[in-house]
Amino acid sequence: HMERSKQLIGVIDAPGPARDALAQTIARDGLAVVAVGHADELPAAVDLVVAHVRAVPADEWPTLCERLPTLVV
């Protein structure tokens, strides 16, 4: 069978140990992960976003969710 290319998961959270731990946990499943501090920093290739509720200002949620599938933690 053909190997499926890895999905790129974008993690939005304030920099620090908690964000690093979240990104590492997601990456354990063989997914490619990029961690950023703000939605504007997400690469175009991101397939799914995992965003910490406190890391995204309330007025930015609609734009983020329109653009990409988004999970809030």
Secondary structure by P-SEA (a helix, b strand, c coil): cccccbbbbbbbccccaaaaaaaaaaacccbbbbbbcccccccccccccccccccccccaaaaaaaccccccc
